Amino acid sequence: MNIVLTGSLGNIGRPLTQELVQKGHAVTVISSSTKRQKDIEALGAKAAIGIMQDPAFLSDAFKGADIVYLMETMEAVGDMFDKDVDFIESITQIGRNYKQAVAGSGVKKVIHLSSIGAHMAEGNGILLFHHNVENILQQLPGDVAIKFIRPVGFFDNLLSFIRTIKNKGAIISNYGGDQKEPWVSPLDIAAVVAEEVDLPFEGRKIRYVASDEVSPNEIARAIGEAIGKPDLAWSVIPDEQVLNGWLSIGFNAQVAKGFVALQASQGTGLLYEDYYRHRPVLGKVKLKDFVTTFAAAFHQE
């Protein structure tokens, strides 16, 4: 099949491209960077260089595709320290561009990488843009089959705690404790998307993706053992203190407030209510696998 992937060769895009090419699919990878072209072609795929803010480019790139894989990231619209960027609106606009491009190209099969929390119109913090984009794509004609893939929190996001561990001697957040929550590896996301490529398309489908279910305290213990700090703790501080800390280092206010609200919903469990109603089979990558990656990054920084 002819498959077009957005998202360039990121943590999901690279293994996904490799798997699809190995299965014999003709793959086109959209990237905004001409520097990525050689890397894309080295994997046996075709490169289409352009931006998600250009619906005409997207429509042209999608033409002739049997399936398009759509994703949007905050990095695609700006730096999280740029105080002038409206991330939610900018990414919502990318959703409108996708809708226009899918309709204009005649593509009838779509896989959209969304997120945990996309079912929520409020209470999901910065993830609101995923809710918006899902709703926009739902407006496509009924003969366009769409699979919404909703991964949970990425293990890789835990790497942001490296500096805090080194400076403060602890993982610090506005939630924590012994309540288990789901985490995911990009490798398991790529595997699920590749699987869905070969499964039937009909109507609209939602599928959650997770690799492991562990609590904040379990994460702290596993990371502590991996980096030689067996007493490492996951410390909980008030929302306002986390927010003020992020704002003080120059974070975009929308991003800072959005992440604090997101993490608060993790702590209450609100974020995961729909996930547990549609709980998936867990993937292959576990916390014990990820902490090896964490330790390597910790000692390199």
Backbone hydrogen bonds, N-H to C=O, Kabsch-Sander energy under -0.5 kcal/mol:
donor,donor_aa,acceptor,acceptor_aa,energy
3,I,1,M,-0.6
3,I,26,A,-2.9
4,V,67,I,-2.2
5,L,28,T,-3.2
6,T,69,Y,-2.0
8,S,30,I,-1.8
10,G,7,G,-0.7
10,G,8,S,-0.6
14,R,10,G,-2.3
16,L,12,I,-2.1
17,T,13,G,-2.7
18,Q,14,R,-2.4
19,E,15,P,-2.3
20,L,16,L,-2.5
21,V,17,T,-2.5
22,Q,18,Q,-2.2
23,K,19,E,-1.5
24,G,21,V,-1.7
25,H,20,L,-2.2
26,A,1,M,-2.4
27,V,25,H,-0.7
28,T,3,I,-2.7
29,V,46,K,-3.3
30,I,5,L,-3.3
30,I,28,T,-0.5
31,S,48,A,-2.1
34,T,32,S,-0.5
36,R,33,S,-1.3
37,Q,34,T,-1.2
40,I,36,R,-2.7
41,E,37,Q,-2.6
42,A,38,K,-2.0
43,L,39,D,-0.8
43,L,40,I,-1.0
44,G,41,E,-1.5
45,A,40,I,-1.7
46,K,27,V,-2.9
48,A,29,V,-2.3
50,G,31,S,-2.1
50,G,48,A,-0.6
54,D,51,I,-1.4
58,L,54,D,-2.1
59,S,55,P,-2.7
60,D,56,A,-2.1
61,A,57,F,-2.5
62,F,58,L,-2.2
63,K,59,S,-1.1
64,G,105,S,-0.5
65,A,62,F,-2.3
66,D,2,N,-2.7
67,I,2,N,-1.6
68,V,109,K,-1.9
69,Y,4,V,-3.0
70,L,68,V,-0.6
70,L,111,I,-3.0
76,A,73,T,-0.7
77,V,74,M,-1.6
78,G,74,M,-1.1
82,D,79,D,-2.4
83,K,81,F,-0.9
85,V,82,D,-1.2
87,F,85,V,-1.0
90,S,86,D,-2.6
91,I,87,F,-2.4
92,T,88,I,-2.0
93,Q,89,E,-2.2
94,I,90,S,-1.2
95,G,91,I,-1.7
96,R,92,T,-1.6
97,N,93,Q,-2.4
98,Y,94,I,-2.5
99,K,95,G,-2.4
100,Q,96,R,-2.4
101,A,97,N,-2.6
102,V,98,Y,-3.0
103,A,99,K,-2.3
104,G,100,Q,-2.5
105,S,101,A,-1.9
106,G,102,V,-1.3
107,V,102,V,-0.8
110,V,145,A,-2.6
111,I,68,V,-2.7
112,H,147,K,-2.9
113,L,70,L,-3.2
113,L,111,I,-0.5
114,S,112,H,-1.0
114,S,149,I,-3.1
116,I,151,P,-2.5
118,A,115,S,-1.8
120,M,117,G,-1.8
126,I,258,G,-1.3
127,L,124,N,-1.8
128,L,125,G,-1.6
129,F,126,I,-1.0
130,H,127,L,-1.4
131,H,127,L,-1.1
132,N,128,L,-2.2
133,V,129,F,-2.6
134,E,130,H,-2.4
135,N,131,H,-2.1
136,I,132,N,-2.0
137,L,133,V,-2.5
138,Q,134,E,-2.0
139,Q,136,I,-1.3
140,L,137,L,-1.8
144,V,141,P,-2.1
145,A,108,K,-2.7
145,A,143,D,-0.8
146,I,203,G,-2.2
147,K,110,V,-2.5
148,F,146,I,-0.6
148,F,205,K,-3.7
149,I,112,H,-3.0
149,I,147,K,-0.7
150,R,148,F,-0.6
150,R,207,R,-3.1
152,V,209,V,-1.6
153,G,182,P,-0.6
155,F,184,V,-2.8
157,N,154,F,-1.3
158,L,155,F,-2.2
159,L,156,D,-1.7
160,S,157,N,-1.5
161,F,158,L,-2.0
162,I,159,L,-1.8
165,I,161,F,-2.8
166,K,162,I,-2.3
167,N,163,R,-2.6
168,K,164,T,-3.4
169,G,164,T,-0.8
169,G,165,I,-1.3
170,A,164,T,-0.8
171,I,233,A,-2.6
172,I,170,A,-0.5
173,S,235,S,-2.3
181,E,214,V,-1.8
183,W,212,D,-2.7
184,V,153,G,-2.3
188,D,185,S,-0.7
189,I,185,S,-1.7
190,A,186,P,-2.7
191,A,187,L,-1.8
192,V,188,D,-1.9
193,V,189,I,-2.5
194,A,190,A,-2.5
195,E,191,A,-2.0
196,E,192,V,-2.6
197,V,193,V,-1.6
198,D,194,A,-0.8
198,D,195,E,-0.9
199,L,196,E,-0.8
205,K,146,I,-2.3
207,R,148,F,-2.6
209,V,150,R,-1.8
211,S,183,W,-3.3
212,D,183,W,-2.0
214,V,181,E,-2.2
217,N,177,G,-2.2
219,I,215,S,-2.3
220,A,216,P,-2.5
221,R,217,N,-2.1
222,A,218,E,-2.5
223,I,219,I,-2.9
224,G,220,A,-2.8
225,E,221,R,-2.3
226,A,222,A,-1.8
227,I,223,I,-2.0
228,G,224,G,-0.6
228,G,225,E,-0.6
229,K,224,G,-3.3
232,L,229,K,-2.2
235,S,171,I,-3.5
235,S,233,A,-0.8
237,I,173,S,-2.5
242,V,238,P,-1.9
243,L,239,D,-2.9
244,N,240,E,-2.6
245,G,241,Q,-1.8
246,W,242,V,-2.1
247,L,243,L,-2.6
248,S,244,N,-2.0
249,I,245,G,-0.8
249,I,246,W,-0.6
250,G,247,L,-1.4
251,F,246,W,-2.0
252,N,80,M,-3.1
256,A,252,N,-2.8
257,K,253,A,-2.8
258,G,254,Q,-2.1
259,F,255,V,-2.6
260,V,256,A,-2.1
261,A,257,K,-2.3
262,L,258,G,-2.0
263,Q,259,F,-2.7
264,A,260,V,-2.0
265,S,261,A,-1.9
266,Q,262,L,-1.4
267,G,263,Q,-2.1
268,T,264,A,-1.9
269,G,265,S,-1.0
271,L,265,S,-1.7
272,Y,269,G,-1.1
273,E,270,L,-1.2
276,Y,272,Y,-2.5
277,R,273,E,-1.0
278,H,274,D,-1.1
278,H,275,Y,-0.9
279,R,276,Y,-0.6
283,G,210,A,-2.3
289,D,286,K,-1.0
290,F,286,K,-2.1
291,V,287,L,-2.4
292,T,289,D,-0.8
293,T,289,D,-0.8
293,T,290,F,-0.7
294,F,290,F,-2.4
295,A,291,V,-2.7
296,A,292,T,-1.9
297,A,293,T,-2.2
298,F,294,F,-2.8
299,H,295,A,-2.3
300,Q,296,A,-1.1
301,E,297,A,-1.7
